[in-house]
């Protein structure tokens, strides 16, 4: 996938050497360090620190600011936005993590959402489709051959998640409001892509 000219997509590995993690942690604010400390497993703490520090670095490059000075505010469903003097910059961004990979999306043209998943069997796929997919999405999923359904499910799911994240409402909206097969009629463009071998991702952005 080639992202549109007004959207930037960046990927990052989340398992650098320990000395790099220590340096990156200095980029975080106190609240972020506290969130990291509450995570039970070392791997999860490390990946959270790296993902957030990398987000600050990438935003700092676009804002011309030191990463540690960037301030965030959070919507009702936890979506971060730039705050303080950075709020007027026009930059919108989103982050998704899965295992050792993070995917970031940046735009000054409107809201963006991104989601990434590791490719593999999804035992809960049929149950999730029954409860969270629209009728059209379920029909599209069930029309696939059995061997195509795991990847087909992930393609639909990542698109749905990316759209939900772009809207800032998570999956709290009714399924019909997040119909990824009709998103274009609502002014959204959804694109699936492979950020790294073994992963599938989706990008949602305003057309």
C-alpha positions in Angstrom: 0.0 0.0 0.0 1.1 3.5 -0.8 -0.5 5.9 1.7 -2.1 9.1 0.3 0.2 12.1 0.0 -1.4 13.8 3.0 -0.9 10.8 5.4 2.4 9.5 6.7 2.8 5.9 7.9 5.8 4.8 10.0 6.6 1.5 11.6 9.0 0.8 14.5 10.3 -2.3 16.3 9.7 -2.3 20.0 12.5 -4.6 21.2 15.7 -2.5 21.1 18.7 -3.2 23.4 18.2 -2.4 27.1 20.4 0.6 27.0 18.3 2.1 24.2 15.1 1.5 26.3 16.7 3.3 29.2 17.5 6.3 27.0 14.1 6.4 25.5 12.4 6.3 28.8 13.8 9.8 29.5 11.6 11.1 26.7 8.4 10.3 28.6 6.4 12.4 31.0 5.7 11.3 34.6 2.2 10.0 33.8 3.6 7.8 31.0 6.3 6.4 33.3 3.6 5.7 35.9 1.6 3.8 33.3 4.6 1.8 32.3 5.4 0.9 36.0 1.8 -0.5 36.4 2.4 -3.1 33.7 3.1 -6.5 35.1 5.5 -7.9 32.7 8.9 -6.5 31.7 8.3 -7.1 28.0 5.0 -5.1 28.1 6.7 -2.3 30.0 9.6 -2.2 27.6 7.3 -2.1 24.5 5.1 0.6 26.0 8.1 2.8 26.8 9.6 2.4 23.3 6.2 2.9 21.5 5.5 6.1 23.4 9.0 7.5 23.2 9.1 6.8 19.5 5.7 8.6 19.1 7.2 11.6 20.8 10.3 11.5 18.6 8.2 11.3 15.4 5.9 14.1 16.6 8.9 16.2 17.6 10.4 15.9 14.1 7.1 17.2 12.7 6.6 20.0 15.3 10.2 21.1 15.5 10.1 20.5 19.3 12.0 18.4 21.8 10.1 15.1 22.3 9.9 15.4 26.1 8.1 18.8 25.8 5.2 17.6 23.8 1.9 17.6 25.7 -1.1 15.4 25.1 -4.8 15.5 26.0 -7.1 12.5 25.9 -10.7 12.1 24.6 -13.5 10.2 26.4 -12.3 6.9 24.9 -8.6 7.6 25.5 -7.6 8.8 22.0 -4.6 11.1 22.4 -4.4 14.5 20.7 -1.8 17.3 20.9 -2.4 19.8 23.7 -1.0 23.1 24.9 0.9 25.2 22.4 1.0 22.2 20.0 -2.8 21.9 19.7 -2.9 24.5 16.9 -0.4 22.7 14.7 -3.0 20.8 12.8 -1.3 17.4 13.3 -3.5 14.4 13.9 -1.9 11.0 14.7 -2.7 7.5 15.8 -0.7 4.5 17.1 -1.3 0.8 17.1 0.9 -1.9 18.7 0.9 -5.6 18.3 3.7 -7.8 19.7 7.1 -6.3 18.8 5.7 -3.9 16.1 4.2 -0.4 16.3 2.5 1.4 13.4 2.0 5.2 13.4 -0.1 7.4 11.2 0.3 11.2 10.9 -1.7 13.8 8.9 -2.5 17.5 8.8 -5.5 16.9 6.5 -7.9 15.3 9.1 -8.3 12.6 11.5 -6.5 9.3 11.1 -6.8 5.8 12.6 -4.5 2.8 12.3 -4.7 -0.8 13.6 -2.3 -3.7 13.3 -2.7 -7.4 14.1 -0.5 -10.4 13.8 -1.6 -12.9 11.1 -2.7 -16.2 12.5 -5.8 -18.2 13.5 -8.6 -16.3 15.2 -10.7 -18.8 17.1 -13.1 -16.2 18.3 -13.6 -14.9 14.7 -17.1 -16.3 14.1 -18.3 -15.1 17.5 -16.9 -11.6 17.1 -18.4 -11.4 13.6 -21.8 -12.4 15.0 -21.8 -9.6 17.6 -19.7 -6.8 16.1 -20.0 -7.0 12.3 -22.8 -5.5 10.3 -24.9 -7.8 8.2 -22.9 -6.9 5.1 -19.6 -7.6 6.9 -20.8 -10.9 8.2 -22.0 -12.0 4.7 -18.6 -11.0 3.2 -16.7 -12.9 5.9 -18.9 -16.0 5.7 -18.7 -16.0 1.9 -15.0 -16.7 2.1 -13.6 -20.2 1.8 -12.7 -21.7 5.2 -9.0 -21.4 4.5 -9.4 -17.7 3.6 -11.4 -16.7 6.7 -8.6 -16.1 9.2 -7.0 -13.5 7.0 -10.4 -12.2 5.8 -11.5 -11.7 9.3 -8.3 -9.8 10.2 -8.7 -7.6 7.1 -12.2 -6.6 8.1 -11.4 -6.3 11.8 -8.3 -4.0 11.4 -10.4 -1.8 9.0 -13.2 -1.6 11.6 -10.7 -0.8 14.4 -8.9 1.8 12.3 -12.2 3.6 11.5 -13.2 3.4 15.2 -9.9 4.9 16.3 -10.1 7.7 13.7 -13.6 8.6 15.0 -12.2 8.5 18.5 -15.1 6.3 19.8 -13.4 3.0 20.0 -15.9 0.2 19.4 -18.5 1.8 21.6 -20.6 2.9 18.5 -23.2 0.5 17.2 -21.9 -1.8 14.4 -23.8 0.1 11.7 -21.8 3.3 12.5 -18.6 1.4 11.8 -19.5 -0.4 8.6 -16.2 -0.6 6.9 -17.8 -1.7 3.7 -19.7 1.6 3.4 -17.2 3.9 5.0 -16.5 5.7 1.7 -20.1 7.0 1.6 -19.4 8.6 4.9 -16.2 10.3 3.6 -13.7 7.8 4.9 -11.0 5.9 3.0 -9.9 2.5 4.4 -6.7 0.8 3.2 -5.3 -2.5 4.2 -1.5 -3.1 4.0 1.3 -5.3 5.4 3.6 -3.2 7.6 6.0 -6.2 8.1 5.9 -9.9 7.2 3.5 -11.7 9.5 1.3 -8.6 10.2 -1.7 -7.0 8.6 -2.8 -3.4 9.2 -5.4 -0.9 8.1 -5.4 2.9 7.8 -8.5 5.1 8.0 -8.5 8.7 6.9 -10.8 11.4 5.6 -11.0 11.5 1.8 
